[in-house]
Amino acid sequence: MKKITVVALFLLGTSSLFAQKTDEQVLKEIYKQALTNSKSYTWLDHLSNDIGARLSGSANAEKAVQYTKAEMEKLGFDKVYLQEVMVPKWVRGEKETAYILDNKTKTVVPICALGGSVATAKNGLTAEVIEVQNFDELAVLGAAKVKGKIVFFNRPMDNEKIESFHAYSGAVDQRYAGAQKAAELGAVGTIVRSLNLRLDDFPHTGAQSYGDLPKSKYIPTAAISTNGAELLSKTLKKNPKLNFYFKQSCEQFEDVLSYNVVGEIKGSVTPENIMVVGGHLDSWDLADGSHDDGAGVVQSMDVANIFKNIGYKPKNTIRVVLFMNEENGLRGGQKYEELSLKNNENHIFALESDSGGFSPRGFSLECNKANFDQIAGFNTLFEPYLIHSFVEGHSGSDIGPLTSKNIVKAGLKPDSQRYFDYHHAANDKFDAVDKRELELGTGTMASLMYLMDQRGILK
């Protein structure tokens, strides 16, 4: 006798039942389950407080792989499996130290190494500082004024931008490529203003790249807190010849084996069509990554849990994919696409949650006009849940590589005003996530998955 999974037993014979319900009725049931019978907050508690930071290549990242795999197996997916992916292993080492040396005055400021940075010398690095706002200013200064100095990139996120991700996009280049640009002109190190809209004492890490520089040209690079950046800039105006000292002991190792975690519910009508919902399992190492992206991980898993609880059997195959290494390489998303192409898979829809566990406001969509209009047309269904924003834009980094011929990509769009208070910083912890906001996001994701499974995509 063919084995019948728990999911199949729950969902068998429900097609006619759901055909009799209106979309309004189903969404009401989905949100009720999300707010009263969700597992997302419990899962996030374990990921954050029992496992902790999950930087790619770390022991905690492996623990997270095994934990989420086991939890998805408990949900009774038709298949739960791991996809092998080689990931970078970068270790921060001892806590970084830094201070401003203004004549005889030494003022400590908070810094943290940027991901992938090299270490300073064991005794640290001391040099004069030159402040710039952007790469054009740096180029005008040239090697004559930059050589032997620490370049201080101090362009803040644009506070006039209502959408905080637009402010982030306008400032992130200095973090990602600042060290490369400065090293090309002979700088000995870089300090980058944290990508944060508020003034505080939390330095924010994040990925950086040396581009095509030879390793002999790599220079140490660190983020400084926004309060620290303000103080350094103010002190430089009074004393342009001051020195800055910082010390960090980070190290890059050889790549190591890790995994994407995949749970699959086979479609009842068109199983060859695949719908993905996911987030990234890795986090930065300063905190437990509850917003980035523990929230997206548990919300994605909970979509399947909700479908099971309401007895919904999807028409198309649904995959919950927990990607590894979004933060410092995107290897998980790239590997998933590589295997998809190899297996001639047809993805029709992909939904990612990677913008924090705050109150959901809508979706950011990558698709043609017909599909955009169809999803925007769901607005009356979502209006009772305060979902109102359907915009064209970036859906998600991990689903970005997917290249099926006809595919719609969507990113959950929570309220973003507080997100960069926590992004890549030591305060991105479990207590920063509100249970109800997290669960509302889960219900919103499950609702869109249901509607897209029912309506299909338009060519």
C-alpha positions in Angstrom: 0.0 0.0 0.0 1.3 3.4 -0.9 2.4 5.5 2.1 0.0 8.4 2.9 1.7 11.3 4.7 0.2 13.2 7.6 -0.4 16.2 5.3 -2.2 14.1 2.8 -4.4 12.6 5.5 -5.3 16.1 6.7 -5.9 17.5 3.3 -7.3 14.6 1.3 -10.7 15.3 -0.1 -10.8 19.0 0.7 -11.0 20.4 -2.8 -14.8 20.4 -2.9 -14.9 21.9 0.6 -12.7 24.9 -0.3 -14.6 25.3 -3.6 -17.7 26.1 -1.5 -15.9 28.8 0.5 -15.4 32.4 -0.7 -11.9 33.8 -0.7 -13.0 36.1 2.1 -13.9 33.1 4.2 -10.6 31.3 3.6 -8.5 34.4 4.4 -10.4 34.9 7.6 -9.7 31.3 8.6 -6.0 31.7 7.6 -5.6 34.8 9.8 -7.5 33.2 12.6 -5.0 30.3 12.6 -2.0 32.6 12.3 -3.1 34.6 15.4 -4.4 31.7 17.5 -2.6 28.6 16.5 0.7 29.7 15.1 4.1 28.0 15.7 6.2 30.9 14.4 6.9 32.6 17.7 7.8 29.4 19.4 10.1 28.4 16.6 11.8 31.8 16.6 12.3 31.6 20.4 14.3 28.4 19.9 16.3 29.7 16.9 17.1 32.9 18.7 17.6 31.8 22.4 18.5 28.2 22.2 20.7 28.3 19.1 21.6 32.0 18.6 23.7 33.7 15.9 23.9 31.6 12.7 26.6 33.0 10.6 27.3 30.8 7.5 29.9 28.1 8.3 29.4 28.2 12.0 28.4 25.5 14.4 25.2 27.3 15.2 24.2 27.5 11.5 24.5 23.7 11.4 22.3 23.4 14.5 19.7 25.6 12.8 19.8 23.3 9.8 19.1 20.3 11.9 16.5 22.0 14.0 14.4 23.3 11.2 14.7 20.1 9.2 13.3 18.2 12.3 10.5 20.7 12.8 9.4 20.4 9.2 9.5 16.6 9.4 7.0 16.9 12.3 4.7 18.9 10.1 4.4 15.9 7.8 5.6 17.3 4.5 5.7 14.9 1.6 9.4 15.4 1.5 12.0 17.1 3.7 15.5 17.2 2.5 18.8 19.1 2.5 20.6 20.7 -0.5 24.4 20.7 -0.1 26.0 24.1 -0.6 29.6 25.3 0.1 29.7 28.5 2.1 32.3 30.9 3.3 33.6 30.7 6.8 34.6 34.0 8.3 35.2 34.4 12.1 35.1 37.7 13.9 37.5 36.8 16.7 38.0 39.0 19.7 35.7 42.0 20.3 37.0 45.0 18.3 38.3 48.1 20.0 38.7 51.6 18.7 39.4 55.1 19.9 39.9 58.7 18.7 43.3 60.1 19.5 42.9 63.9 19.7 46.2 65.3 21.0 46.4 63.7 24.4 42.7 62.8 24.7 41.7 59.2 24.0 37.9 58.7 23.3 36.6 55.1 22.9 34.0 54.6 20.1 32.0 51.5 19.2 33.0 49.6 16.1 32.7 46.2 14.6 34.5 44.5 11.7 32.6 44.3 8.4 32.0 40.8 7.1 34.9 39.4 5.1 37.4 42.0 6.4 40.9 41.2 7.2 42.4 41.8 10.6 44.6 44.7 11.7 48.1 43.9 12.9 48.1 42.3 16.4 48.8 45.6 18.0 46.1 47.4 16.0 46.3 50.2 13.4 46.8 53.9 14.1 46.7 56.5 11.3 45.4 59.9 10.4 41.8 60.1 9.2 40.3 61.6 6.1 36.5 62.0 5.9 34.6 61.6 2.7 30.9 61.3 1.8 31.2 59.2 -1.4 33.5 57.6 -4.0 33.6 60.8 -6.1 35.0 62.8 -3.2 37.5 60.0 -2.6 38.6 60.1 -6.3 39.1 63.8 -6.3 41.4 63.6 -3.2 43.5 61.0 -5.1 46.4 58.8 -3.8 48.4 61.9 -2.8 46.0 62.7 0.0 44.7 59.2 0.8 47.8 57.1 0.9 48.7 56.0 4.4 45.5 57.2 6.0 42.3 55.7 7.3 39.4 56.7 5.1 36.2 57.5 7.0 33.0 57.1 4.9 30.4 59.2 6.6 27.4 59.4 4.3 24.3 58.8 6.4 21.1 57.1 5.1 18.9 59.7 3.6 16.3 60.6 6.3 14.0 62.2 3.8 13.3 58.9 2.2 10.0 57.6 3.6 10.8 54.1 2.5 13.7 53.1 4.6 15.0 50.5 2.2 15.5 53.2 -0.4 17.6 55.1 2.1 19.6 52.0 2.7 20.1 51.4 -1.0 21.4 54.9 -1.3 24.2 54.4 1.3 25.2 50.8 1.2 27.8 51.1 -1.6 30.3 52.7 0.9 30.0 49.7 3.2 30.2 47.1 0.4 33.0 48.6 -1.8 34.6 51.3 0.4 37.6 49.3 1.4 38.3 48.3 -2.2 38.1 51.9 -3.4 40.2 53.3 -0.6 42.8 50.5 -0.9 43.3 51.3 -4.6 44.5 54.8 -3.5 46.8 53.5 -0.8 44.7 53.8 2.3 45.6 51.6 5.2 42.1 51.1 6.6 38.5 52.2 6.4 35.8 53.2 8.9 32.2 53.2 7.6 29.3 54.9 9.2 26.7 52.3 10.3 23.7 52.0 8.1 21.1 53.1 10.6 18.6 55.9 10.6 18.8 56.7 14.3 21.7 57.8 16.5 22.8 55.1 18.9 25.9 53.2 20.0 25.3 50.0 18.0 27.7 49.5 15.1 26.1 47.5 12.2 28.1 44.9 10.4 27.4 43.6 6.9 29.1 42.2 3.8 31.9 44.0 2.1 34.1 43.0 -0.9 37.6 43.7 -2.0 36.5 43.1 -5.6 39.4 42.0 -7.8 42.2 43.4 -5.5 45.0 41.0 -4.8 45.0 39.7 -1.2 48.2 41.7 -0.6 46.2 44.9 -1.0 43.4 44.0 1.4 43.0 46.6 4.2 41.0 46.2 7.4 37.5 47.8 7.4 35.0 48.3 10.2 31.7 50.0 10.9 31.4 52.7 13.5 28.2 53.4 15.4 26.2 56.5 14.3 27.0 58.3 17.5 30.6 57.4 17.0 30.5 58.7 13.5 29.0 62.0 14.6 31.7 62.4 17.2 34.5 61.5 14.9 33.3 63.9 12.2 32.9 66.7 14.8 36.3 66.1 16.3 37.9 66.1 12.8 36.6 69.5 12.0 38.4 70.8 15.1 41.6 68.8 14.5 42.1 67.4 11.0 45.4 65.9 12.1 43.9 63.6 14.7 44.7 59.9 14.7 42.3 57.0 14.9 43.1 53.6 16.4 41.3 50.3 15.8 42.0 46.7 16.4 40.3 43.6 15.1 41.3 39.9 14.7 38.9 38.5 12.2 39.9 35.7 9.9 38.7 34.1 6.6 38.9 30.3 6.4 38.4 27.8 3.5 34.8 27.2 2.4 32.8 24.6 4.4 29.8 22.4 3.6 26.4 23.6 4.7 22.8 23.2 3.5 19.5 24.7 2.3 16.6 23.1 4.1 13.6 22.2 1.9 10.1 20.9 2.8 7.8 20.0 0.0 4.0 19.5 -0.3 3.2 17.8 -3.6 0.5 19.6 -5.6 -2.8 17.8 -6.1 -3.6 19.1 -9.6 -0.4 20.4 -11.3 2.5 19.0 -9.1 5.0 20.0 -11.8 4.4 23.7 -11.0 6.4 24.8 -8.0 5.6 27.6 -5.6 8.4 28.6 -3.2 8.0 30.4 0.2 11.2 31.1 2.1 13.7 33.1 4.1 17.4 32.8 4.9 18.5 30.6 7.8 21.9 32.3 8.3 22.3 35.5 10.3 25.2 37.8 11.2 27.1 37.0 14.3 26.6 40.0 16.6 23.1 38.9 17.7 20.7 36.1 17.1 19.2 37.6 13.9 15.5 37.5 15.0 14.4 40.0 12.5 17.1 39.2 9.9 16.0 36.6 9.1 14.7 34.3 11.8 11.3 35.9 11.3 11.2 35.0 7.6 12.3 31.5 8.3 9.6 30.7 10.9 6.9 32.6 8.9 7.6 30.5 5.8 7.5 27.2 7.8 4.2 28.4 9.4 2.6 28.8 6.0 2.7 25.1 5.6 1.5 24.6 9.2 -1.5 26.9 8.6 -2.5 25.0 5.4 -2.4 21.8 7.4 -4.5 23.2 10.2 -7.2 24.5 7.9 -7.1 21.3 5.7 -6.0 23.0 2.5 -4.5 20.8 -0.1 -2.6 23.0 -2.7 -3.1 22.5 -6.4 0.6 23.2 -7.1 3.6 21.9 -5.3 4.6 24.1 -2.5 8.2 24.3 -1.2 9.3 25.9 2.0 13.0 26.8 1.3 15.3 28.0 4.1 18.3 29.4 2.2 21.8 29.3 3.6 24.4 32.2 3.2 22.3 35.1 2.1 24.3 37.5 4.3 27.8 37.0 3.0 27.6 35.3 -0.4 24.0 34.3 -1.5 25.3 30.8 -2.1 22.1 29.1 -1.0 19.9 31.0 -3.5 22.4 30.4 -6.3 22.6 26.6 -5.5 18.8 26.3 -5.4 18.6 27.8 -8.9 21.5 25.6 -10.1 19.7 22.5 -9.0 16.4 23.8 -10.4 17.9 24.2 -13.8 19.6 20.8 -13.6 16.3 19.1 -12.8 14.3 21.1 -15.4 11.9 22.4 -12.7 9.2 24.9 -13.4 8.7 27.6 -10.7 5.6 29.7 -11.2 5.6 31.7 -7.9 8.1 32.6 -5.2 7.5 34.6 -2.0 10.3 35.7 0.3 10.2 37.3 3.8 13.5 39.1 4.6 12.5 42.5 5.8 11.9 41.8 9.5 9.0 40.6 11.6 7.2 43.9 11.8 3.5 44.6 10.9 2.9 43.6 7.3 1.8 46.3 4.9 1.8 44.5 1.6 4.1 43.1 -1.1 6.9 44.2 -3.4 6.4 42.4 -6.8 8.6 41.4 -9.7 6.3 40.3 -12.6 4.6 41.5 -15.8 1.7 43.9 -15.8 -1.0 41.3 -16.0 0.2 39.5 -12.9 0.8 42.8 -11.0 -2.8 43.9 -11.8 -4.1 40.5 -10.6 -2.3 40.7 -7.3 -3.1 44.4 -6.8 -6.7 43.3 -7.4 -6.6 41.3 -4.2 -6.6 44.6 -2.3 -10.2 44.3 -1.2 -9.5 40.9 0.3 -6.5 42.2 2.2 -8.0 45.5 3.3 -9.6 44.1 6.5 -6.0 43.1 7.6 -4.6 46.6 6.9 -2.6 45.3 3.9 -2.6 48.1 1.3 0.7 48.4 -0.4 1.2 46.5 -3.7 4.3 47.9 -5.5 6.8 47.0 -8.1 10.2 46.4 -6.8 12.8 44.0 -5.3 11.2 40.8 -4.1 14.0 39.0 -2.3 17.7 38.2 -2.7 17.4 34.4 -2.4 14.6 34.1 -4.9 16.3 36.6 -7.2 18.3 33.9 -9.1 15.2 31.9 -10.1 14.8 32.1 -13.9 11.8 29.9 -14.8 10.2 31.1 -18.0 7.0 32.4 -16.4 7.4 33.3 -12.7 6.0 35.8 -10.3 8.2 36.9 -7.4 7.0 38.6 -4.3 8.5 40.0 -1.2 6.6 40.5 2.1 6.6 44.2 2.8 6.4 45.0 6.5 6.5 48.4 8.0 10.1 49.3 7.6 10.6 52.3 9.9 12.3 50.4 12.7 14.0 47.7 10.7 17.4 49.5 10.4 17.5 50.1 14.1 18.3 46.4 14.3 19.7 45.3 10.9 23.0 43.5 11.3 23.5 44.9 14.9 23.9 43.4 18.4 20.3 44.4 19.3 18.7 42.2 16.7 17.4 39.8 19.3 14.2 37.9 20.2 12.9 40.6 22.5 12.8 43.0 19.5 10.1 41.0 17.8 6.5 41.4 18.6 4.5 38.2 18.6 1.4 39.6 17.1 3.2 41.5 14.3 5.1 38.3 13.4 2.0 36.3 13.3 0.2 38.9 11.1 3.0 38.6 8.7 2.6 34.8 8.6 -1.1 35.1 7.9 -0.4 37.6 5.1 2.1 35.3 3.5 -0.2 32.3 3.7 -3.1 34.3 2.3 -1.1 35.3 -0.8 0.2 31.8 -1.3 -3.4 30.5 -1.2 -4.7 33.1 -3.6 -1.8 32.5 -6.1 -2.3 28.7 -5.8 -6.0 29.2 -6.6 -5.8 31.7 -9.4 -2.5 30.8 -11.0 -0.2 33.2 -12.9 -1.1 35.0 -16.1 1.2 34.8 -19.1 
